Amino acid sequence: MVAPAQVLTADPRGGAYYLTDIHESTPEVVANACRLAATAAPEFEAVGREGRARFLRGIADELEAEREVIVASALRETGLPDARLHGELTRTTFQMRFFADVIEEGSYLEATIDHAGDTPMGPGPDLRRMLVAIGPVAVFGASNFPMAFSVPGGDTASALAAGSPVVVKDHESHPLTSALCLAAMERAAAATGMPAGVVGAVYGRAAGAVLVADPRIKAVGFTGSLGGGEALMTLIAQRDEPIPFYGELASVNPVIVTPAAAAARGDAIAAGLHTSITASAGQLCTKPGLVFVPSDAAGDVLVDTLRRLLADTDAAVVLNERIFNSYNDTRDTTAKLDVVGRRTEGREPSQPGWRVRAAVVEVDAAALHGPIAQECFGPFAVVVGYTDDDELDEALDALEASLTATIHAEPEETARVSALSTRLRPKAGRLIYNGYPTGLLVSWAQSHGGPWPSTNSIHTSVGATAIRRFLRPVTWQDAPESVLPIELRDGSTSVVRRVDGQLTIPPID
Amino acid sequence: MVAPAQVLTADPRGGAYYLTDIHESTPEVVANACRLAATAAPEFEAVGREGRARFLRGIADELEAEREVIVASALRETGLPDARLHGELTRTTFQMRFFADVIEEGSYLEATIDHAGDTPMGPGPDLRRMLVAIGPVAVFGASNFPMAFSVPGGDTASALAAGSPVVVKDHESHPLTSALCLAAMERAAAATGMPAGVVGAVYGRAAGAVLVADPRIKAVGFTGSLGGGEALMTLIAQRDEPIPFYGELASVNPVIVTPAAAAARGDAIAAGLHTSITASAGQLCTKPGLVFVPSDAAGDVLVDTLRRLLADTDAAVVLNERIFNSYNDTRDTTAKLDVVGRRTEGREPSQPGWRVRAAVVEVDAAALHGPIAQECFGPFAVVVGYTDDDELDEALDALEASLTATIHAEPEETARVSALSTRLRPKAGRLIYNGYPTGLLVSWAQSHGGPWPSTNSIHTSVGATAIRRFLRPVTWQDAPESVLPIELRDGSTSVVRRVDGQLTIPPID
């Protein structure tokens, strides 16, 4: 057995690494976490929706109790602002409690009963269908959300809600924060009577590769780069048993400003865009990367305001050295492209650390192809000037799909907004009107997903229905009542069910 | 451009090929079908649920009107019995009408509205979510169901219901039947005002490869062999854009008979098994391939009855030469395995054609591994003798997953049936009690799917929710009413919706 290596962690504000007492997980450690998760699976399912809801709320309480310690750790490891991290912890606990509500409500089970009876094909059996947990899930923590998309994040919350144990592969950017979150979750598991191994975590890139190859893992949730996602897809394709991979990958998040909107409120749009581009140092998967602005007087005013705000923006700390280098490389490469017109940069760093200058470059719609139309992770956006609707439409049709697409228009532009919506819908999972794509509410109606390359999934990774990714259907045919899940037994009124084609809603208490 | 080759079709009853006036689809023909499908997509969605329901019912009517011609063609091309083919056409039209009902009812849209309001994370926007069509779908027709899993089959019906145009790759076993079905569907499309290209078909293996590689295709439905499915998965992995592949592949469909059930009704179970093993010459994906019988006096009686019935079974026509050869090879190879005990065969063919002898071989549970535990497509089953519950459980744990698992037990065996159900659930998508796995009702509660290698999907390919495979979620944020789908507008009562977390059911007319 190889001795586990100590993990280096980093202080992005100082731009330096230091040794921690966290260690890389050996293959034996990964296998053990998977074994424990697989052993926990039937018992975890047996605790039922009530038990799992108690667990999820217990996690929220434990994270809340450790708020100051966890946020302080995240602050040190990520360089993200204090208020943002407090907000993220609030969002993380809200998400845990939200999924507790979702499973208590129970519609997600899709409980369905068809009684035996005659059909045009002859006598039909009694069929009862419900979704059940898929089994242990591997979750890859993201660099940019040390809580909400990491150990206690949305993939974990939705998998646990579904009844699937979770093994997280921690992100290297925040190992100590991950360990604190895992400890809080383990305390909640113990306090609410969950089986050992229902949550676990492993550290290190090599450990991640071992994790997705483990035959006990039945699905993978991932939020990260397109390259990272494709590497995992290749590993998964080598398994004997292919399993679902839910990747949330690359997204340019186009924002379209109509001439009327630019004329009516160009300054306000510029200010909103500036906030959305630079929030969290642009390290958000919904950051607006392409802004389509009319090449007219009002458009010019909008762009000038945006440039002025951006030029006055302090250099921002990014999460790690890799992002620091790749952001600077991309920004510098882009500046040299023939198609780029003006280029505007934020303030130079005045302090040490992995600090980057925000930037906006300008191109004409006709020149929008190749690397300039791809995601650049960080506080960077491309302003795309367009001369008329046709030119804009052509540029939009050529875009890759994104998580979001945003339209700024005036109320009287009904037909144009409809046409733009139709055009953009195949390119995005969320369409935003007169707002900004950053900021993603966890709720029943949320979708965080979109066609390739933004994701590879027909499911969302945020919101109530994210749970569907970790479930599969089972039908019981002519089953004795004693083997049926409670929700499928005659007379049960605990959840919404479809009985002989008719939806029936439980009586209100 | 290469001249298209004429297609050979076969008469399984005579075991010979003859030339038809069908031709292999050239790459140009495939590209054209995909282009038409992509062009049809927005218009097909715009006809709405009512329009698509009318189309699906129109297809059912057109197929019914051509019943005699279609069944006669299928009879000639497949060698399947007349009654079975009439039943299959009835099932196919029922399925079309069923999906019309499903989309009219509208729950499948998952329409969800969260009004703007305060949240713990600050003010939340107005979010409205619905599932929308994924885009053109490629459907691979199956050899063993020339209608119900081919051109007008379940994949096609559910994709059309979802609003996705379909390009079918016809199965080589029944090109003329496929052409007749396509013509009926095209007449229905014209009669109900659907856009050109909403259904299309291509012929030939090479055409199938071109089809799944076409960038306009957004999902693939497949029912066939594990090898065929894996070949398509490899092609799909080479696309720039990965797309969902829904494969229904290999399944051994274990049947467990408890000692008490064998004692109480061994003869009846043997008769039921015999029918299920030999129906449609065993060419059903739910054919019981492994039958676990107690090694005791009652079990011996059951097996003797099954052997007697089987020995008295006429040779049956199989679909094509490939199945004829591979069935005979597998049967002969199996007979030579050391682990095999007795072997029982049905009658020898007394007529020409691709006729095969049914067969049952016997093994001990302890010896059940390797090829003997894999699917053999045709009228073949392995009887597995077990001495006690522990030996049975161990053998079940070692099995690959299937579409179905069946338990025959007596009413008083409550605890044992529960334990068996828990053990089998991770191994199957449908659990059947005191029945037989063949026969698959199209209904709300049906599931036709299971863990790998039976499928690679967390969705069913049969029943109401099969439609979910061809949909993806979209959320509209703060959208003006005019761009929203009708189902998401304020005051709409056409479908079930979740509004601010509460399910609301439309008023009954």
HADDOCK unambig.tbl for C-alpha pairs under 7 A between the chains (distance, minus, plus):
assign (segid A and resid 87 and name CA) (segid B and resid 121 and name CA) 6.77 0.50 0.50
assign (segid A and resid 90 and name CA) (segid B and resid 121 and name CA) 6.98 0.50 0.50
assign (segid A and resid 91 and name CA) (segid B and resid 121 and name CA) 6.45 0.50 0.50
assign (segid A and resid 112 and name CA) (segid B and resid 444 and name CA) 6.90 0.50 0.50
assign (segid A and resid 112 and name CA) (segid B and resid 445 and name CA) 5.27 0.50 0.50
assign (segid A and resid 113 and name CA) (segid B and resid 445 and name CA) 5.81 0.50 0.50
assign (segid A and resid 114 and name CA) (segid B and resid 444 and name CA) 6.84 0.50 0.50
assign (segid A and resid 114 and name CA) (segid B and resid 445 and name CA) 5.93 0.50 0.50
assign (segid A and resid 121 and name CA) (segid B and resid 87 and name CA) 6.76 0.50 0.50
assign (segid A and resid 121 and name CA) (segid B and resid 90 and name CA) 6.98 0.50 0.50
assign (segid A and resid 121 and name CA) (segid B and resid 91 and name CA) 6.46 0.50 0.50
assign (segid A and resid 124 and name CA) (segid B and resid 441 and name CA) 6.64 0.50 0.50
assign (segid A and resid 127 and name CA) (segid B and resid 445 and name CA) 5.74 0.50 0.50
assign (segid A and resid 127 and name CA) (segid B and resid 446 and name CA) 6.58 0.50 0.50
assign (segid A and resid 128 and name CA) (segid B and resid 445 and name CA) 5.58 0.50 0.50
assign (segid A and resid 129 and name CA) (segid B and resid 445 and name CA) 4.98 0.50 0.50
assign (segid A and resid 129 and name CA) (segid B and resid 446 and name CA) 6.70 0.50 0.50
assign (segid A and resid 241 and name CA) (segid B and resid 452 and name CA) 6.18 0.50 0.50
assign (segid A and resid 242 and name CA) (segid B and resid 456 and name CA) 6.79 0.50 0.50
assign (segid A and resid 418 and name CA) (segid B and resid 483 and name CA) 5.22 0.50 0.50
assign (segid A and resid 421 and name CA) (segid B and resid 483 and name CA) 6.88 0.50 0.50
assign (segid A and resid 429 and name CA) (segid B and resid 473 and name CA) 6.55 0.50 0.50
assign (segid A and resid 429 and name CA) (segid B and resid 474 and name CA) 4.71 0.50 0.50
assign (segid A and resid 429 and name CA) (segid B and resid 475 and name CA) 6.33 0.50 0.50
assign (segid A and resid 430 and name CA) (segid B and resid 474 and name CA) 5.54 0.50 0.50
assign (segid A and resid 430 and name CA) (segid B and resid 475 and name CA) 4.60 0.50 0.50
assign (segid A and resid 430 and name CA) (segid B and resid 476 and name CA) 5.74 0.50 0.50
assign (segid A and resid 431 and name CA) (segid B and resid 475 and name CA) 6.29 0.50 0.50
assign (segid A and resid 431 and name CA) (segid B and resid 476 and name CA) 4.84 0.50 0.50
assign (segid A and resid 431 and name CA) (segid B and resid 477 and name CA) 5.93 0.50 0.50
assign (segid A and resid 432 and name CA) (segid B and resid 476 and name CA) 6.12 0.50 0.50
assign (segid A and resid 432 and name CA) (segid B and resid 477 and name CA) 4.65 0.50 0.50
assign (segid A and resid 432 and name CA) (segid B and resid 478 and name CA) 6.44 0.50 0.50
assign (segid A and resid 432 and name CA) (segid B and resid 479 and name CA) 6.78 0.50 0.50
assign (segid A and resid 433 and name CA) (segid B and resid 477 and name CA) 6.24 0.50 0.50
assign (segid A and resid 433 and name CA) (segid B and resid 478 and name CA) 5.57 0.50 0.50
assign (segid A and resid 433 and name CA) (segid B and resid 479 and name CA) 5.43 0.50 0.50
assign (segid A and resid 441 and name CA) (segid B and resid 124 and name CA) 6.66 0.50 0.50
assign (segid A and resid 444 and name CA) (segid B and resid 112 and name CA) 6.89 0.50 0.50
assign (segid A and resid 444 and name CA) (segid B and resid 114 and name CA) 6.81 0.50 0.50
assign (segid A and resid 444 and name CA) (segid B and resid 501 and name CA) 6.45 0.50 0.50
assign (segid A and resid 445 and name CA) (segid B and resid 112 and name CA) 5.26 0.50 0.50
assign (segid A and resid 445 and name CA) (segid B and resid 113 and name CA) 5.80 0.50 0.50
assign (segid A and resid 445 and name CA) (segid B and resid 114 and name CA) 5.90 0.50 0.50
assign (segid A and resid 445 and name CA) (segid B and resid 127 and name CA) 5.70 0.50 0.50
assign (segid A and resid 445 and name CA) (segid B and resid 128 and name CA) 5.58 0.50 0.50
assign (segid A and resid 445 and name CA) (segid B and resid 129 and name CA) 4.98 0.50 0.50
assign (segid A and resid 445 and name CA) (segid B and resid 475 and name CA) 6.79 0.50 0.50
assign (segid A and resid 446 and name CA) (segid B and resid 127 and name CA) 6.57 0.50 0.50
assign (segid A and resid 446 and name CA) (segid B and resid 129 and name CA) 6.71 0.50 0.50
assign (segid A and resid 446 and name CA) (segid B and resid 475 and name CA) 6.16 0.50 0.50
assign (segid A and resid 447 and name CA) (segid B and resid 473 and name CA) 6.54 0.50 0.50
assign (segid A and resid 447 and name CA) (segid B and resid 474 and name CA) 6.29 0.50 0.50
assign (segid A and resid 447 and name CA) (segid B and resid 475 and name CA) 5.57 0.50 0.50
assign (segid A and resid 452 and name CA) (segid B and resid 241 and name CA) 6.19 0.50 0.50
assign (segid A and resid 456 and name CA) (segid B and resid 242 and name CA) 6.80 0.50 0.50
assign (segid A and resid 458 and name CA) (segid B and resid 471 and name CA) 6.96 0.50 0.50
assign (segid A and resid 458 and name CA) (segid B and resid 472 and name CA) 4.79 0.50 0.50
assign (segid A and resid 458 and name CA) (segid B and resid 473 and name CA) 6.95 0.50 0.50
assign (segid A and resid 459 and name CA) (segid B and resid 472 and name CA) 6.59 0.50 0.50
assign (segid A and resid 459 and name CA) (segid B and resid 473 and name CA) 6.73 0.50 0.50
assign (segid A and resid 471 and name CA) (segid B and resid 458 and name CA) 6.95 0.50 0.50
assign (segid A and resid 472 and name CA) (segid B and resid 458 and name CA) 4.79 0.50 0.50
assign (segid A and resid 472 and name CA) (segid B and resid 459 and name CA) 6.58 0.50 0.50
assign (segid A and resid 473 and name CA) (segid B and resid 429 and name CA) 6.57 0.50 0.50
assign (segid A and resid 473 and name CA) (segid B and resid 447 and name CA) 6.54 0.50 0.50
assign (segid A and resid 473 and name CA) (segid B and resid 458 and name CA) 6.96 0.50 0.50
assign (segid A and resid 473 and name CA) (segid B and resid 459 and name CA) 6.73 0.50 0.50
assign (segid A and resid 474 and name CA) (segid B and resid 429 and name CA) 4.72 0.50 0.50
assign (segid A and resid 474 and name CA) (segid B and resid 430 and name CA) 5.54 0.50 0.50
assign (segid A and resid 474 and name CA) (segid B and resid 447 and name CA) 6.29 0.50 0.50
assign (segid A and resid 475 and name CA) (segid B and resid 429 and name CA) 6.34 0.50 0.50
assign (segid A and resid 475 and name CA) (segid B and resid 430 and name CA) 4.60 0.50 0.50
assign (segid A and resid 475 and name CA) (segid B and resid 431 and name CA) 6.28 0.50 0.50
assign (segid A and resid 475 and name CA) (segid B and resid 445 and name CA) 6.79 0.50 0.50
assign (segid A and resid 475 and name CA) (segid B and resid 446 and name CA) 6.15 0.50 0.50
assign (segid A and resid 475 and name CA) (segid B and resid 447 and name CA) 5.56 0.50 0.50
assign (segid A and resid 476 and name CA) (segid B and resid 430 and name CA) 5.73 0.50 0.50
assign (segid A and resid 476 and name CA) (segid B and resid 431 and name CA) 4.83 0.50 0.50
assign (segid A and resid 476 and name CA) (segid B and resid 432 and name CA) 6.12 0.50 0.50
assign (segid A and resid 477 and name CA) (segid B and resid 431 and name CA) 5.95 0.50 0.50
assign (segid A and resid 477 and name CA) (segid B and resid 432 and name CA) 4.65 0.50 0.50
assign (segid A and resid 477 and name CA) (segid B and resid 433 and name CA) 6.25 0.50 0.50
assign (segid A and resid 478 and name CA) (segid B and resid 432 and name CA) 6.43 0.50 0.50
assign (segid A and resid 478 and name CA) (segid B and resid 433 and name CA) 5.56 0.50 0.50
assign (segid A and resid 479 and name CA) (segid B and resid 432 and name CA) 6.79 0.50 0.50
assign (segid A and resid 479 and name CA) (segid B and resid 433 and name CA) 5.44 0.50 0.50
assign (segid A and resid 483 and name CA) (segid B and resid 418 and name CA) 5.23 0.50 0.50
assign (segid A and resid 483 and name CA) (segid B and resid 421 and name CA) 6.88 0.50 0.50
assign (segid A and resid 501 and name CA) (segid B and resid 444 and name CA) 6.47 0.50 0.50
